[in-house]
Amino acid sequence: MNGVRRFLRWYQFVVPLTLFPLSYLLWLRRYDGDHSLVLLALSLPVVFAYVVPGLGTNWLGLWEINTRFRIGRFRPHHGFVFGTATSLFGLVCVPEAAAGFSLGACLRAGLVTGSVIGFWNWLYDTYAIKSGFISIYTRLAAEGQPAEVVATSHAPVYFGVFGACYGVCLQLVDALSAGRNRGVYVALGLAGNLAAVVFPVLAYVLWSLATQGESGLKAYRTKGGRQDEPERREVELVPVGRVRVSRPGRIVVER
């Protein structure tokens, strides 16, 4: 996995420096030179990738990126690393649409974009965890579960819901003619960024409660930096004389 870790170390710098400007130009071409719409399209993944992971690393301590340039446990350019790939996915997943609201088109945009972003980020997290580029401090990681299990516990739901929010917002930019209506533009910018931050976290918490019985927001980590082990119950072994079944479903141990 040293090769994967080396690749991820280069990826985090090369991709934003080369492909983020390309993404900007491609969105600018799509929006006929309207820079304000480009900023709206790019703001959602960039803001999301700074706010939520920043809190998850430096406040909750759920994970950290093992790279040289960090602020606490968080790399300062993370928003542009995530935002570059995500904005390009959005460009491919959500085609240009004519003005006019369509519920079916919004659902399609959300489903396609959410599926694509959820899958690729699950794949990225799996190999990043395996290679040691990312350290996770959730309960499953503390139990020693494989990287695939740890990544599956958060990535499909968390990134999938973000992708759905992103896809719907991009669809509405065209459908509601945000470029010609300042009020719609501001409303989409505020509502889109708020939804992109809140709904993925809420979905992750609900998924964790349903599958693990806890919110998933507790870090199993000590002050010294080692992982806390999940609670274990000690069982006292006692000498047994004989065991008999008094009735179905009840076992009596006699000493």
C-alpha positions in Angstrom: 0.0 0.0 0.0 3.0 2.3 0.0 2.3 3.0 -3.7 -1.3 4.0 -2.9 -0.2 6.3 -0.1 2.5 7.9 -2.4 -0.2 8.4 -5.1 -2.6 10.1 -2.6 0.2 12.4 -1.4 0.8 13.6 -4.9 -2.9 13.6 -5.8 -3.8 16.1 -3.1 -1.6 18.8 -4.7 -1.6 18.0 -8.4 -5.3 17.7 -8.9 -6.4 21.0 -7.3 -3.6 22.9 -9.0 -4.3 21.5 -12.5 -7.9 20.5 -12.6 -9.6 23.1 -10.4 -8.9 25.9 -13.0 -10.1 23.5 -15.7 -13.3 22.8 -13.8 -13.9 26.6 -13.4 -13.4 27.1 -17.1 -15.8 24.2 -18.0 -18.5 25.6 -15.7 -17.9 29.1 -17.1 -18.5 27.7 -20.6 -21.6 26.0 -19.5 -23.0 29.1 -17.9 -22.2 31.3 -20.8 -19.5 33.4 -19.0 -21.6 34.0 -15.8 -19.0 33.9 -13.1 -21.6 34.2 -10.3 -23.2 30.9 -11.4 -19.8 29.3 -11.5 -19.1 30.4 -7.9 -22.4 28.9 -6.9 -21.7 25.6 -8.5 -18.2 25.3 -7.0 -19.1 26.7 -3.6 -21.2 23.7 -2.4 -18.4 21.0 -2.5 -15.7 23.4 -1.4 -17.7 24.8 1.6 -18.9 21.3 2.6 -15.4 19.9 2.5 -14.0 22.6 4.7 -16.9 22.8 7.3 -17.8 19.2 8.0 -14.4 17.5 7.8 -12.8 20.4 9.7 -15.2 19.8 12.6 -14.9 16.1 12.3 -11.1 16.1 12.6 -10.2 19.0 14.8 -13.3 19.2 17.0 -14.7 15.6 17.3 -11.4 13.8 16.5 -13.1 11.2 14.4 -10.3 11.0 11.8 -7.2 12.6 10.6 -5.1 13.0 7.4 -1.6 11.8 7.7 0.2 14.3 5.5 2.9 16.9 6.2 0.9 20.1 5.7 -1.8 20.2 8.3 -3.7 22.5 10.7 -4.3 20.2 13.6 -5.5 17.0 12.0 -6.8 18.7 8.9 -5.1 19.7 5.6 -5.7 23.4 4.7 -6.4 22.7 1.0 -8.9 19.9 1.6 -11.8 21.8 0.3 -10.2 22.2 -3.1 -9.1 18.6 -3.2 -12.6 17.4 -2.7 -14.2 20.3 -4.6 -12.2 19.7 -7.8 -13.3 16.1 -8.3 -16.8 16.7 -7.1 -17.4 19.7 -9.3 -16.3 17.7 -12.4 -18.6 14.8 -11.4 -21.4 17.3 -11.1 -20.7 18.7 -14.6 -21.0 15.2 -16.1 -23.9 13.9 -14.0 -26.2 16.9 -14.4 -26.8 18.0 -18.0 -28.0 21.4 -19.0 -31.7 21.9 -18.5 -34.3 24.2 -19.9 -36.0 26.7 -17.7 -39.0 25.3 -15.8 -39.2 23.2 -12.7 -39.5 19.4 -13.0 -39.7 17.1 -10.0 -38.6 14.1 -12.1 -35.5 16.0 -13.3 -34.5 17.0 -9.8 -34.9 13.4 -8.6 -32.8 12.1 -11.5 -30.1 14.7 -10.8 -30.0 13.8 -7.1 -30.0 10.1 -7.7 -27.3 10.0 -10.3 -25.0 12.6 -8.7 -25.4 11.0 -5.2 -24.7 7.5 -6.6 -21.6 8.6 -8.4 -20.1 10.7 -5.6 -21.0 8.1 -3.0 -19.3 5.3 -4.8 -16.1 7.1 -5.7 -15.6 8.5 -2.3 -16.3 5.1 -0.7 -13.5 3.7 -3.0 -11.2 6.6 -2.2 -11.7 6.2 1.6 -11.2 2.5 1.5 -7.8 2.7 -0.1 -6.9 5.8 1.9 -7.6 3.9 5.1 -5.8 0.8 3.9 -2.7 2.7 3.1 -2.7 4.7 6.3 -3.1 8.0 4.5 -6.3 8.5 6.6 -6.7 7.3 10.2 -10.2 6.7 11.4 -11.2 6.7 15.1 -14.7 5.3 15.0 -15.8 2.3 17.0 -15.5 -0.1 14.0 -12.0 1.1 13.4 -11.2 0.6 17.1 -12.5 -3.0 16.8 -10.1 -3.7 14.1 -12.6 -4.0 11.3 -11.3 -4.1 7.7 -11.0 -0.8 5.8 -13.9 -1.8 3.5 -16.2 -2.2 6.6 -15.1 1.1 8.1 -15.5 3.0 4.9 -18.9 1.4 4.2 -20.1 2.6 7.6 -20.0 6.2 6.5 -19.0 6.9 2.9 -22.1 5.7 0.9 -24.6 7.5 3.1 -22.6 10.6 4.0 -21.2 11.3 0.5 -24.2 10.0 -1.3 -26.6 12.4 0.5 -24.2 15.3 -0.2 -24.1 14.3 -3.9 -27.9 14.2 -4.0 -28.1 17.7 -2.5 -25.5 18.9 -5.0 -27.2 17.4 -8.0 -30.6 18.9 -7.0 -29.1 22.3 -6.5 -27.3 22.2 -9.9 -30.6 21.2 -11.6 -32.4 24.1 -9.9 -29.8 26.6 -11.1 -31.0 25.9 -14.7 -34.6 25.2 -13.9 -35.2 28.4 -12.0 -33.0 30.6 -14.2 -30.9 31.7 -11.2 -28.6 33.7 -13.5 -31.4 36.1 -14.4 -33.0 36.3 -11.0 -31.0 37.7 -8.1 -33.4 36.5 -5.4 -33.4 32.9 -6.7 -29.6 33.0 -6.9 -29.1 34.1 -3.3 -31.8 31.7 -2.1 -30.2 28.8 -3.9 -26.7 29.7 -2.6 -27.9 29.9 1.0 -30.3 26.9 1.0 -27.9 24.8 -1.1 -24.9 25.2 1.1 -27.0 24.8 4.2 -28.5 21.6 2.9 -25.2 20.3 1.8 -23.7 20.7 5.3 -26.7 19.6 7.4 -28.3 16.7 5.5 -25.2 14.5 5.0 -24.4 14.7 8.7 -27.9 14.0 9.8 -28.1 11.0 7.4 -24.8 9.6 8.8 -26.0 10.0 12.4 -29.3 8.2 11.6 -27.6 5.5 9.7 -25.1 5.0 12.6 -28.0 4.8 15.1 -29.8 2.2 13.0 -26.8 0.0 12.3 -24.5 0.4 15.3 -26.8 1.8 18.1 -24.8 5.0 18.5 -24.5 8.3 16.7 -21.1 7.7 15.2 -19.8 11.0 16.6 -17.8 9.6 19.4 -14.1 9.2 18.8 -12.4 6.1 20.3 -9.2 7.8 21.0 -7.2 8.6 24.2 -5.3 11.8 25.0 -2.1 10.1 24.1 -3.3 9.5 20.6 -4.1 5.8 20.9 -7.5 4.4 20.1 -9.8 3.6 22.9 -11.1 0.0 22.8 -14.9 -0.5 22.8 -16.4 -1.4 26.1 -15.9 -5.1 27.0 -17.6 -7.0 29.7 -15.6 -9.4 31.8 -17.1 -12.8 32.4 -16.2 -14.6 35.6 -15.4 -18.3 35.1 -16.8 -20.5 38.0 -16.4 -24.2 38.5 -19.4 -26.1 37.4 -20.7 -29.3 39.1 -23.4 -30.2 36.6 -25.8 -28.5 34.2 -29.4 -29.4 33.9 -32.3 -27.9 31.9 -35.2 -27.2 34.1 -37.5 -26.3 31.3 -37.1 -25.3 27.7 -35.2 -22.0 27.4 -33.8 -22.1 31.0 -30.4 -23.6 32.0 -29.5 -24.2 35.7 -25.9 -24.5 36.7 -25.2 -26.4 40.0 -21.9 -26.1 41.9 
